[in-house]
């Protein structure tokens, strides 16, 4: 007996379609309860601006749809560099190896390849593995199955020669080799100050003839690590890529062939949507370069996404697992061809087996169990993602064209223009970090003073004394204070003087303790009368504004009388005798440094 076809299930059919005005009215009512004036536009109140000047609104609708972005595998490649993305094989799980000991490196390499990694990124030369030790480090590795990506700085030509010689000795067909020789002379100059010889690219192209190896990597992470915004990282990496494109075509290579020899490396962070949009926007910008160069077909930009080292912390490094997981997710959704997840302890020293396993398994869970690779351009069609992608691409193109007007990436690097551009963005971010508008969990917020440091064997220190761009981490200012506190003969201490009932002082007491603990300062709480027994010259009043009105002034006088050399107040109340106030958005680093000065912590 024939059955009637099922009708589609309309999940929202029983609900009226909401309007923008209804949404605005509801949001305005909520904001009014928070003290926002009634005449404030609710969308403006919830809008913030990124470091690239892009306004992020709280609501996006179909009216915000970006221009058509094509389909995966076709220009402008916003939706993916290839038609099938990682659906067939998944993305390339790439692990990095920088240990100078060839035996340890070999053991780590084999473990990675046996347990989920699909390619290797090997640091050679200064601070990394000796080039002569490359055969030992890659002992047992099938070079025709596992792509190798080199990073050797000034020693790139010698490292490339060593890799190709090793393949020849093992009888590997050159055509089977995949990966990259990793030449990045401009990036190396930025990191070390060494001369940038772009003629190297043509030399390497001849060496790699007949192989499937890329020659150059336009590494945007050097700019990211110096503090660049997302648009700056894309624009500057594009300018570097164009410099390499010119060098290869000046050597007689057709533009289409030269494009295939250049890969790009970008940092992904715990800013999930920004990282997704960054990768999509970078492909769009590079597609525009290719189009203006006369190439409108072929594959899109090859992208290697690396979880940001700038966002990682030495303190409470376990939180790094969460940061890198978000970064890896963003890289996968953003369409990266290869992804490297840094072990959670990688900024402390030589990562142990557990940390490397967690980094590998992060990718395995997202790739195999969460099936992220099965969906092409998972962020595509989102009004917010498409809008952010478009805005980032436009901002990045402006950075790129400005650099080109200055003579290109190398000239702009050498005359300090790039350093000045990034410094401006870094100062804005540093100010947000200092004021805890950009909180760092486990460091500037929710620090654990009694945390046992995670110990790791140190890696060799690279010589960056002549670097043209710095390499920074967002948490380093707070971590420097923690180091000073840990090195003090006695743990520095602040007395939190509570006024009124627990319901009045508990919130600000917790806020003040959270702030002081970011510098490794112990907090002792109690009534004003217990200050003298606390054994510290610094106190902080904690209570509500209502209690402050009646009790703060006499309490401040009593604390000063009892020997308080520095007196803070949690809140914004103006009270005679108080030296400074602590509140959400205050300059926490300035407060902590001032407190250290009073406590005599050197």
C-alpha positions in Angstrom: 0.0 0.0 0.0 1.6 3.3 -1.0 2.5 5.7 1.8 2.1 9.4 1.7 5.3 11.4 1.5 6.3 12.9 4.8 6.0 16.7 5.1 9.2 18.5 6.1 9.3 19.4 9.8 9.2 23.1 10.3 10.7 23.5 13.8 9.8 27.2 14.1 6.4 27.0 12.5 4.6 27.5 15.8 6.5 30.7 16.7 6.1 34.1 15.3 9.0 35.5 13.3 10.9 37.9 15.5 11.8 41.3 14.1 14.9 43.4 14.7 12.9 46.0 16.5 11.6 43.4 18.9 15.1 42.2 19.6 16.3 45.7 20.2 13.5 46.4 22.7 14.2 43.3 24.7 18.0 44.0 24.8 17.3 47.6 25.8 15.3 46.4 28.8 18.1 44.2 29.9 20.7 46.9 29.5 18.5 49.3 31.5 18.8 46.9 34.4 22.6 47.2 34.2 22.5 51.0 34.5 22.8 51.8 30.8 20.9 55.0 29.9 17.5 54.4 28.3 18.3 56.5 25.2 21.4 54.4 24.4 21.2 52.5 21.1 21.4 48.8 22.2 23.4 47.7 19.2 26.0 50.4 19.8 26.2 49.5 23.5 27.1 45.9 22.6 29.4 46.7 19.7 33.2 46.6 20.1 36.0 47.3 17.7 38.9 45.0 16.9 42.5 46.0 16.7 42.0 46.2 12.9 39.2 48.8 13.4 36.5 46.3 12.5 33.3 46.9 14.4 31.8 43.6 15.8 28.1 44.0 16.2 25.9 41.9 18.5 23.5 41.0 15.7 23.9 39.9 12.1 21.1 39.2 9.7 20.7 38.4 6.0 21.2 42.1 5.3 24.9 41.6 6.3 25.6 38.9 3.7 29.0 39.5 2.1 29.6 39.5 -1.7 29.4 36.1 -3.3 32.4 34.1 -2.3 32.2 31.3 -4.9 32.6 27.6 -4.2 35.4 25.5 -2.7 38.3 25.1 -5.1 37.5 28.1 -7.3 38.5 31.7 -7.1 38.5 33.6 -4.8 39.0 30.4 -2.8 37.4 31.9 0.3 35.5 28.6 0.8 38.6 26.4 0.4 41.7 26.0 -1.7 40.6 22.8 -3.3 37.2 21.4 -4.4 37.1 18.6 -1.8 39.1 20.2 1.0 39.9 17.6 3.6 36.8 15.5 3.1 38.7 12.7 1.4 41.9 12.5 3.4 41.5 15.1 6.2 43.9 17.9 6.9 47.6 17.3 7.3 48.5 16.7 11.0 51.9 18.3 11.3 54.2 18.0 14.3 57.2 20.3 15.0 60.6 19.0 16.2 63.3 21.4 17.5 65.3 19.2 19.9 69.0 19.3 19.0 69.5 15.7 20.2 69.0 13.4 17.1 68.2 10.3 19.2 65.4 12.1 21.1 64.2 13.7 17.9 64.1 10.3 16.1 62.1 8.7 19.0 59.6 11.6 19.0 59.3 11.6 15.2 58.5 7.9 15.0 56.1 8.1 17.9 54.3 11.0 16.3 54.0 9.2 12.9 52.8 6.0 14.5 50.1 7.8 16.5 48.4 10.2 14.2 50.9 12.7 12.7 51.0 12.8 8.9 53.9 15.2 8.3 57.0 16.6 10.1 58.2 20.1 10.6 61.9 20.0 11.5 64.0 22.9 12.9 67.6 22.8 11.7 70.7 25.0 12.3 70.8 27.6 15.0 69.1 26.4 18.1 67.7 23.3 16.4 68.9 20.0 15.1 72.3 20.0 13.4 71.9 19.5 9.6 74.5 16.6 9.7 72.2 14.8 12.2 69.2 14.9 9.8 69.7 11.3 8.6 69.8 10.0 12.2 66.7 12.1 13.2 64.7 10.7 10.2 65.9 7.1 10.6 63.0 4.8 9.9 60.9 7.6 8.3 59.4 6.8 4.9 60.2 10.0 3.0 57.8 9.1 0.2 54.9 8.8 2.7 55.6 11.5 5.3 56.0 15.0 3.9 59.0 16.9 5.5 58.9 20.7 6.1 62.3 22.3 6.9 63.0 25.4 8.8 66.7 26.2 8.7 67.0 30.0 8.3 70.4 31.0 6.9 71.2 27.3 6.4 68.2 26.5 4.2 70.2 25.6 1.1 72.5 23.2 3.0 69.5 21.7 4.8 67.6 21.3 1.5 70.7 19.6 -0.1 70.9 17.3 2.9 67.3 16.3 2.6 67.4 15.6 -1.1 70.7 13.7 -0.7 69.1 11.5 2.0 66.1 10.7 -0.3 68.6 9.7 -3.0 70.6 7.5 -0.7 67.4 5.7 0.4 66.3 5.2 -3.2 63.2 7.4 -2.9 61.8 8.7 -6.2 62.2 12.5 -6.2 58.7 12.8 -7.6 57.3 11.2 -4.4 58.8 13.8 -2.1 56.3 16.2 -0.5 56.6 19.0 1.9 58.6 22.2 1.8 62.2 23.3 1.8 61.0 26.1 3.9 62.9 29.1 2.5 61.8 32.3 4.2 64.7 34.8 3.9 62.5 37.8 4.8 61.1 36.1 7.8 64.5 34.9 8.9 65.8 38.5 8.6 62.9 39.7 10.8 63.7 37.1 13.5 67.5 37.2 13.5 68.6 40.3 11.5 70.6 38.1 9.1 70.8 39.2 5.4 67.9 38.2 3.1 69.1 36.7 -0.1 66.0 36.2 -2.3 68.2 34.6 -5.1 68.1 31.6 -2.8 64.6 30.8 -4.1 65.7 30.2 -7.7 68.6 28.1 -6.4 66.2 25.9 -4.4 63.8 25.7 -7.2 66.5 24.1 -9.4 67.4 21.7 -6.5 63.8 20.7 -6.1 63.0 20.3 -9.8 61.1 17.1 -10.4 59.9 16.8 -6.8 56.6 17.7 -5.2 58.4 20.1 -2.7 57.4 23.7 -2.2 60.4 26.0 -2.1 59.3 29.0 0.1 57.1 29.6 3.1 55.7 33.1 3.7 55.5 32.9 7.4 53.0 35.2 8.9 53.7 34.0 12.5 56.8 36.1 12.7 54.6 39.2 12.5 51.9 37.6 14.8 54.6 36.9 17.4 55.7 40.5 17.3 52.1 41.6 18.1 50.5 42.1 14.6 46.8 42.2 14.2 45.0 39.6 12.0 44.8 42.0 9.1 48.4 43.0 9.5 49.5 39.3 9.6 47.6 38.6 6.4 48.8 41.7 4.6 52.4 41.4 5.6 52.5 37.7 4.8 51.0 38.5 1.4 53.7 41.2 0.8 56.3 38.6 1.6 54.6 36.1 -0.7 54.7 38.6 -3.5 58.4 39.3 -2.9 59.0 35.5 -3.3 56.8 35.4 -6.3 58.8 38.1 -8.0 62.1 36.4 -7.1 60.9 33.1 -8.7 59.5 34.7 -11.8 62.6 36.9 -12.2 64.4 33.6 -12.4 62.4 32.6 -15.4 59.6 30.6 -13.9 56.0 31.1 -15.1 53.8 32.8 -12.6 51.4 29.8 -12.3 54.3 27.5 -11.5 55.8 30.0 -9.0 52.5 30.2 -7.2 52.6 26.5 -6.6 56.0 26.7 -4.9 55.0 29.2 -2.2 53.2 28.1 1.0 51.9 30.3 3.8 52.0 29.9 7.6 49.5 31.7 9.9 48.9 31.7 13.6 45.5 30.6 15.0 44.5 31.7 18.5 41.7 31.2 21.1 39.9 34.0 19.2 37.9 31.4 17.4 35.9 33.4 14.8 38.8 35.8 14.1 41.1 32.8 13.3 38.4 31.2 11.1 38.0 34.5 9.2 41.7 35.1 9.0 42.4 31.9 7.0 39.4 32.5 4.7 40.4 36.2 4.1 44.0 35.2 3.5 43.0 32.9 0.6 40.8 35.7 -0.9 43.7 38.2 -0.7 46.2 35.8 -2.3 43.6 34.9 -5.0 43.5 38.6 -5.8 47.3 38.7 -6.2 47.2 35.7 -8.5 44.4 37.3 -10.6 46.4 40.6 -11.0 49.4 38.4 -11.9 47.4 36.9 -14.8 46.5 33.6 -13.2 42.8 32.8 -12.5 42.9 29.0 -12.2 44.8 26.4 -10.3 44.6 25.7 -6.6 44.2 28.4 -3.9 46.7 29.4 -1.3 48.4 26.5 0.6 48.0 27.2 4.3 49.8 25.8 7.3 48.0 26.9 10.5 50.0 26.9 13.8 48.6 27.5 17.2 49.9 30.8 18.5 52.9 30.8 20.7 52.1 34.4 21.8 48.9 33.2 23.5 50.6 30.4 25.5 51.6 30.8 29.1 54.3 29.4 31.3 52.1 29.8 34.4 49.2 27.4 34.7 50.2 25.9 31.4 47.4 23.4 31.5 45.0 26.1 30.3 47.1 26.1 27.1 45.4 22.8 26.2 42.1 24.7 25.9 43.7 27.6 24.0 45.3 25.2 21.4 42.1 23.2 21.1 40.1 26.3 20.1 42.9 27.3 17.7 42.9 23.9 16.1 39.2 23.9 15.7 39.4 27.4 14.1 42.1 26.2 11.7 40.1 23.2 10.7 36.9 25.2 10.1 38.9 27.9 8.4 40.1 25.4 5.8 43.8 25.0 6.7 45.7 22.4 4.6 48.1 21.5 7.5 47.7 22.2 11.2 50.4 22.2 14.0 49.2 22.1 17.6 51.9 23.3 20.0 52.3 21.1 23.1 51.0 22.9 26.2 54.5 23.1 27.7 56.3 24.3 24.5 57.1 27.8 25.8 58.6 26.3 29.0 61.2 24.0 27.5 61.5 20.7 25.8 58.1 19.1 25.7 57.7 15.7 27.3 55.9 12.7 25.8 52.7 13.5 27.6 52.5 17.0 26.2 53.2 15.8 22.7 50.6 13.1 23.0 47.9 15.6 24.1 48.8 17.9 21.1 48.4 15.0 18.7 45.3 13.7 20.3 43.7 17.2 20.1 43.9 16.9 16.4 42.8 13.3 16.4 39.6 14.0 18.4 38.7 17.0 16.3 39.5 15.2 13.0 38.3 11.7 13.6 35.8 11.8 16.5 34.3 15.3 15.8 34.5 14.8 12.0 35.4 18.4 11.3 37.1 17.4 8.1 33.9 16.0 6.7 32.3 19.4 6.2 33.6 21.8 3.6 33.8 25.4 4.8 31.8 24.8 8.0 31.7 28.5 8.7 30.4 29.4 5.3 27.0 31.0 5.1 27.2 32.4 8.6 26.3 36.0 8.3 28.9 36.9 11.0 31.7 34.8 9.5 31.1 36.0 6.0 31.0 39.6 7.1 34.1 39.3 9.2 36.0 37.5 6.4 35.1 40.3 4.0 36.1 43.1 6.4 39.4 41.3 7.3 40.2 40.8 3.6 39.7 44.5 2.9 41.8 45.6 5.9 44.5 43.2 4.9 44.6 44.4 1.3 45.1 47.9 2.6 48.1 46.8 4.7 49.5 44.9 1.7 49.1 47.8 -0.7 50.7 50.2 1.8 53.7 47.9 2.1 54.0 47.7 -1.7 54.0 51.5 -2.0 57.0 51.5 0.4 58.9 49.3 -1.9 57.8 45.8 -0.8 58.2 43.7 2.3 62.0 43.7 2.6 62.3 47.4 2.1 59.5 48.1 4.7 61.1 45.7 7.1 64.6 47.3 6.8 63.4 50.9 7.1 61.4 50.1 10.3 58.0 50.7 8.8 56.7 47.2 9.6 58.1 47.3 13.1 56.4 50.7 13.7 53.1 49.4 12.3 53.1 46.3 14.5 54.3 48.3 17.6 51.2 50.5 17.4 48.9 47.4 17.5 51.0 45.7 20.2 50.8 48.8 22.4 47.0 48.7 22.2 46.9 45.0 23.1 49.4 45.5 25.9 47.2 48.2 27.4 44.2 45.9 27.2 46.2 43.2 29.0 47.4 45.6 31.6 43.9 46.7 32.4 42.6 43.1 32.2 40.2 44.0 29.4 41.9 41.1 27.6 42.1 38.6 30.5 44.5 35.7 30.5 43.1 32.8 32.5 45.4 31.4 35.0 47.7 34.4 34.8 46.0 37.8 35.0 42.8 36.2 36.1 42.3 33.3 38.6 46.0 32.8 39.3 46.9 30.0 41.7 49.6 31.4 43.9 50.5 27.9 45.3 51.0 26.4 41.9 54.0 24.2 41.5 56.0 25.3 38.5 56.0 22.9 35.6 59.6 22.0 35.0 61.1 21.1 31.7 64.6 20.8 30.3 65.5 24.0 28.5 65.9 24.2 24.8 68.9 26.0 23.3 68.4 29.7 23.2 68.4 31.2 19.7 70.4 34.3 19.2 67.8 37.0 18.5 69.9 40.0 19.7 69.9 41.4 16.2 66.2 40.7 15.4 64.3 43.4 13.6 61.0 42.3 15.2 60.5 41.1 18.8 58.9 37.8 19.8 56.5 38.4 22.7 53.9 36.4 24.7 50.8 38.1 26.0 51.3 36.9 29.6 55.0 37.7 30.0 54.5 41.0 32.0 52.4 39.2 34.6 54.7 36.2 34.6 57.7 38.4 35.3 55.9 39.7 38.5 55.2 36.1 39.5 58.8 35.2 39.1 59.8 38.2 41.3 57.3 37.1 44.0 58.6 33.5 43.9 62.2 34.6 44.2 61.5 36.8 47.3 62.8 35.5 50.7 59.2 35.5 51.9 56.0 35.4 49.8 54.7 39.0 49.5 51.5 39.6 51.3 48.6 42.0 51.3 46.0 42.4 54.0 42.3 42.6 52.8 40.5 44.7 55.4 36.8 43.7 55.3 34.1 46.1 56.4 30.5 45.2 57.2 28.8 41.8 56.8 30.0 39.1 54.4 27.3 40.0 51.9 28.7 43.5 51.7 32.4 42.7 51.4 32.7 39.2 49.8 32.5 40.3 46.1 35.1 43.0 46.3 37.3 40.9 48.6 37.3 38.2 45.9 38.0 40.8 43.2 41.0 42.3 45.1 42.4 38.8 45.9 42.1 37.8 42.3 44.0 40.9 41.2 46.9 40.7 43.8 47.3 36.9 43.2 48.1 37.7 39.5 51.5 38.8 40.8 51.9 35.9 43.2 50.9 37.9 46.2 49.2 36.1 49.1 46.1 37.7 50.6 45.1 37.6 54.2 41.6 38.8 55.1 40.0 40.0 58.3 38.6 43.0 60.2 40.7 46.2 60.4 41.8 45.3 63.9 43.7 42.3 62.6 46.0 44.3 60.2 48.9 44.6 62.6 49.2 40.8 63.1 49.2 40.2 59.3 52.8 41.3 59.0 52.5 43.4 55.8 52.7 47.2 55.1 50.0 47.0 52.4 46.3 46.8 53.0 43.1 47.0 50.8 39.7 48.0 52.0 36.9 45.7 50.8 33.2 46.4 51.1 30.2 47.9 49.3 29.8 51.6 48.5 27.0 51.9 51.1 29.4 50.6 53.8 32.2 52.8 52.6 30.1 55.9 53.0 30.0 55.3 56.8 33.0 53.2 57.7 35.8 53.7 55.0 37.3 57.0 56.3 37.7 55.9 59.9 38.9 52.5 58.8 41.5 54.1 56.5 42.7 56.3 59.4 43.0 53.2 61.7 45.0 51.3 59.1 47.4 54.2 58.6 47.7 54.5 62.4 48.5 50.8 62.6 51.4 51.2 60.1 49.8 50.7 56.6 52.4 52.3 54.2 50.1 51.8 51.2 46.3 51.5 51.3 44.1 50.5 48.4 40.4 50.4 48.2 38.4 47.9 46.1 35.9 50.1 44.2 35.8 53.6 42.9 34.8 55.4 46.1 36.8 58.6 47.0 37.9 58.1 50.6 40.4 60.3 52.5 43.6 58.4 53.4 43.3 55.9 50.5 46.3 55.8 48.1 44.6 54.2 45.2 41.6 52.2 44.0 41.1 48.8 42.4 38.2 48.3 40.0 37.3 46.5 36.8 39.4 48.1 34.1 42.0 49.7 36.3 45.7 49.3 35.3 46.4 46.1 37.2 50.0 46.0 36.2 50.6 49.5 37.6 48.8 48.5 40.8 50.9 45.4 41.2 54.2 47.1 40.4 53.4 49.8 42.9 52.6 47.2 45.5 55.8 45.4 44.9 57.7 48.7 45.4 56.1 49.2 48.8 56.7 45.6 49.8 60.3 45.8 48.7 60.1 43.0 46.2 63.0 43.4 43.7 
